[in-house]
Amino acid sequence: MDQQKIGAFLKDLRKEKGLTQEQLAERFHVSDRTVSRWENGNNMPDLSVLVELAEFYEVEIREIIDGERKSGEMNTETNQTVQVVADYAKEEKKHIKRRTKIISVVVTLAAVTALIPAGLFLNVLFGNPVSKYLAMRNAQDYLDWNYRAEQHAGSGYRVSGAEYWIEDQQYIVHAEIEGSRDTALELRFGMHGNFLRDNADRVLEQKGKVLDRMTNEYYSLVLDAFQGTKYENADMLFGQIVPADEGDNTVPGVDPDGIGFDRQIDYAEIGKTAGALSITLTDETKTPENLASNLLEIRAVADGAQLSFAAVNLILAESAGEGAGFRSLAVFNFPYDEIYEDGLLERVTAAAIEE
């Protein structure tokens, strides 16, 4: 199995659902770091979780394990599916056996020599108060030196807590500026309290948490705007703010450098150049006329909620028959300011893509 390929496929499936890593983590009762490790190919979901993921994403288990959707009719013969799942389970057992062996060796040595106190063994699994204290103390010293007011915009950091990450045998120290949610940092320290790295580049230089907040808030505004309409239960209903480095001619995106930390954001204005709306409707007649009609309805809802977009992705899908999947007609990156009745059908017909 190619874990990197599987991870990339899981990431694509999550994005198709319009979910952030945090939202998926909450849905499956895991941490967002766990979701990140799945999508980076560093870890694999447990077999039971894999089954739930397949059901949630409406794909076959084998498609996840192969890291791609199958073109045409998928071979669903039972013996092949069972074999692939068995291979997956075998890989999981290898990881479990390796971890169990390490713990067994440590336990055996502790029992045989009677020289290793139980507390030291627990330290391997959960860290220890001394190392945690050193990590938090050194973190505060690091913050006081590197993020002084005269040197950096992010000043006044205070350590708010720490947790031990057993897989890396590191302490994650959390640091915050009172009243600021966009500048919270994570610092990594080793078992001896030695500094390893922080995520200041993403948080402070790239304004990563500002972008995360914008995406989450904008997504919530989109859901609220379409609540009570026929689009509320669409197969996909997702609004996002696109960063400038991911933008294009239709959706230029927003440059985070122009947005301050912890500022109230005017989404009606930012949405004009950085907002993207994606909606997928199934069991819809796939005609240009229906596309145009839905686009007008979508604009009416958005305008009524004082919400704007740079572009809209709209997919109409209808069943191609039992076991044959769906046929679709769609417009992608359709400019929002071109959604008006006069000549709309001609514009939609020219832009529509059939699959």
PEMOZI-V37830 format. One record per backbone hydrogen bond with DSSP energy under -1.0 kcal/mol. NH is the residue of the N-H (numbers start at 1). CO is the residue of the C=O. E is the energy in kcal/mol with one decimal. If there is no record, write none. Layout:
nh=NH co=CO e=E
nh=NH co=CO e=E
This chain:
nh=6 co=2 e=-2.4
nh=7 co=3 e=-2.7
nh=8 co=4 e=-2.2
nh=9 co=5 e=-2.1
nh=10 co=6 e=-2.6
nh=11 co=7 e=-2.1
nh=12 co=8 e=-2.1
nh=13 co=9 e=-2.5
nh=14 co=10 e=-2.2
nh=15 co=11 e=-2.3
nh=16 co=12 e=-2.3
nh=17 co=13 e=-1.4
nh=18 co=15 e=-1.1
nh=19 co=14 e=-1.9
nh=24 co=20 e=-2.2
nh=25 co=21 e=-2.5
nh=26 co=22 e=-2.1
nh=27 co=23 e=-1.8
nh=28 co=24 e=-1.9
nh=30 co=25 e=-2.5
nh=35 co=31 e=-1.6
nh=36 co=32 e=-2.2
nh=37 co=33 e=-2.2
nh=38 co=34 e=-2.1
nh=39 co=35 e=-2.4
nh=40 co=36 e=-1.8
nh=41 co=38 e=-1.0
nh=42 co=37 e=-1.7
nh=43 co=37 e=-1.6
nh=50 co=46 e=-2.7
nh=51 co=47 e=-1.9
nh=52 co=48 e=-1.6
nh=53 co=49 e=-2.9
nh=54 co=50 e=-2.4
nh=55 co=51 e=-2.0
nh=56 co=52 e=-2.7
nh=57 co=53 e=-2.9
nh=59 co=54 e=-2.3
nh=64 co=60 e=-1.5
nh=65 co=61 e=-2.3
nh=66 co=62 e=-2.4
nh=67 co=63 e=-1.1
nh=68 co=63 e=-1.8
nh=81 co=77 e=-2.0
nh=82 co=78 e=-2.8
nh=83 co=79 e=-1.8
nh=84 co=80 e=-2.2
nh=85 co=81 e=-2.5
nh=86 co=82 e=-2.7
nh=87 co=83 e=-2.4
nh=88 co=84 e=-2.1
nh=89 co=85 e=-2.7
nh=90 co=86 e=-2.4
nh=91 co=87 e=-2.0
nh=92 co=88 e=-2.1
nh=93 co=89 e=-2.6
nh=94 co=90 e=-1.9
nh=95 co=91 e=-1.8
nh=96 co=92 e=-2.5
nh=97 co=93 e=-3.2
nh=98 co=94 e=-2.4
nh=99 co=95 e=-2.3
nh=100 co=96 e=-3.0
nh=101 co=97 e=-2.5
nh=102 co=98 e=-1.9
nh=103 co=99 e=-2.3
nh=104 co=100 e=-2.8
nh=105 co=101 e=-2.4
nh=106 co=102 e=-2.0
nh=107 co=103 e=-2.6
nh=108 co=104 e=-2.8
nh=109 co=105 e=-2.6
nh=110 co=106 e=-2.1
nh=111 co=107 e=-2.4
nh=112 co=108 e=-2.9
nh=113 co=109 e=-2.3
nh=114 co=110 e=-1.4
nh=121 co=117 e=-1.3
nh=122 co=118 e=-2.2
nh=123 co=119 e=-1.6
nh=124 co=120 e=-1.2
nh=126 co=122 e=-3.2
nh=127 co=123 e=-2.4
nh=132 co=128 e=-2.5
nh=133 co=129 e=-2.5
nh=134 co=130 e=-2.7
nh=135 co=131 e=-2.6
nh=136 co=132 e=-2.5
nh=137 co=133 e=-2.9
nh=138 co=134 e=-3.0
nh=139 co=135 e=-1.9
nh=140 co=136 e=-2.0
nh=141 co=137 e=-2.0
nh=142 co=138 e=-2.6
nh=143 co=139 e=-2.6
nh=144 co=140 e=-2.7
nh=145 co=141 e=-1.9
nh=146 co=142 e=-2.7
nh=147 co=143 e=-2.4
nh=151 co=148 e=-1.6
nh=152 co=148 e=-2.1
nh=155 co=153 e=-1.2
nh=158 co=176 e=-2.4
nh=160 co=174 e=-3.0
nh=161 co=174 e=-1.1
nh=163 co=172 e=-1.9
nh=165 co=170 e=-3.5
nh=169 co=165 e=-1.5
nh=170 co=165 e=-1.6
nh=171 co=189 e=-3.1
nh=172 co=163 e=-3.0
nh=173 co=187 e=-3.1
nh=174 co=161 e=-2.8
nh=175 co=185 e=-2.2
nh=176 co=158 e=-2.4
nh=180 co=177 e=-2.6
nh=185 co=175 e=-2.6
nh=187 co=173 e=-2.5
nh=188 co=197 e=-3.5
nh=189 co=171 e=-2.2
nh=190 co=194 e=-2.8
nh=193 co=190 e=-1.9
nh=196 co=188 e=-3.0
nh=197 co=188 e=-1.1
nh=199 co=186 e=-1.3
nh=203 co=199 e=-2.3
nh=204 co=200 e=-2.9
nh=205 co=200 e=-1.5
nh=206 co=201 e=-2.8
nh=208 co=202 e=-3.8
nh=211 co=207 e=-2.1
nh=212 co=208 e=-2.2
nh=213 co=209 e=-2.5
nh=214 co=210 e=-2.5
nh=215 co=211 e=-2.5
nh=216 co=212 e=-2.4
nh=217 co=213 e=-2.9
nh=218 co=214 e=-2.6
nh=219 co=215 e=-2.4
nh=220 co=216 e=-2.0
nh=221 co=217 e=-2.2
nh=222 co=218 e=-2.2
nh=223 co=219 e=-2.2
nh=224 co=220 e=-2.4
nh=225 co=221 e=-2.4
nh=226 co=222 e=-1.9
nh=229 co=226 e=-1.9
nh=232 co=229 e=-1.5
nh=234 co=231 e=-1.7
nh=235 co=280 e=-1.4
nh=236 co=280 e=-1.3
nh=238 co=278 e=-2.5
nh=240 co=276 e=-2.3
nh=242 co=274 e=-2.9
nh=244 co=254 e=-2.2
nh=246 co=243 e=-1.8
nh=247 co=244 e=-1.3
nh=248 co=251 e=-2.2
nh=253 co=273 e=-2.5
nh=254 co=242 e=-2.3
nh=258 co=255 e=-1.9
nh=259 co=256 e=-2.0
nh=263 co=260 e=-1.0
nh=267 co=265 e=-1.3
nh=270 co=266 e=-2.6
nh=271 co=267 e=-2.4
nh=272 co=269 e=-1.1
nh=273 co=270 e=-1.3
nh=274 co=270 e=-2.2
nh=275 co=271 e=-1.5
nh=276 co=240 e=-2.4
nh=277 co=311 e=-2.0
nh=278 co=238 e=-2.8
nh=279 co=313 e=-2.8
nh=280 co=236 e=-1.9
nh=281 co=315 e=-2.9
nh=284 co=317 e=-2.2
nh=287 co=285 e=-1.6
nh=291 co=287 e=-2.1
nh=292 co=288 e=-2.7
nh=293 co=289 e=-2.4
nh=294 co=290 e=-2.4
nh=295 co=291 e=-2.4
nh=296 co=292 e=-2.0
nh=297 co=293 e=-1.9
nh=298 co=294 e=-2.9
nh=299 co=295 e=-2.4
nh=300 co=296 e=-2.1
nh=301 co=297 e=-2.2
nh=302 co=298 e=-2.6
nh=303 co=299 e=-3.1
nh=304 co=300 e=-1.9
nh=305 co=301 e=-1.4
nh=306 co=303 e=-1.4
nh=307 co=302 e=-2.8
nh=310 co=275 e=-3.1
nh=311 co=275 e=-1.4
nh=312 co=334 e=-2.0
nh=313 co=277 e=-3.4
nh=314 co=331 e=-2.2
nh=315 co=279 e=-2.4
nh=316 co=329 e=-2.8
nh=317 co=281 e=-2.9
nh=318 co=327 e=-2.6
nh=320 co=325 e=-2.7
nh=324 co=321 e=-2.5
nh=327 co=318 e=-2.9
nh=329 co=316 e=-2.4
nh=330 co=353 e=-2.4
nh=331 co=314 e=-2.1
nh=334 co=312 e=-2.4
nh=336 co=310 e=-1.9
nh=338 co=335 e=-1.4
nh=339 co=336 e=-1.8
nh=340 co=338 e=-1.4
nh=344 co=341 e=-1.8
nh=347 co=343 e=-1.8
nh=348 co=344 e=-2.9
nh=349 co=345 e=-2.7
nh=350 co=346 e=-2.0
nh=351 co=347 e=-1.4
nh=352 co=348 e=-2.1
nh=353 co=330 e=-3.0
nh=355 co=328 e=-2.5
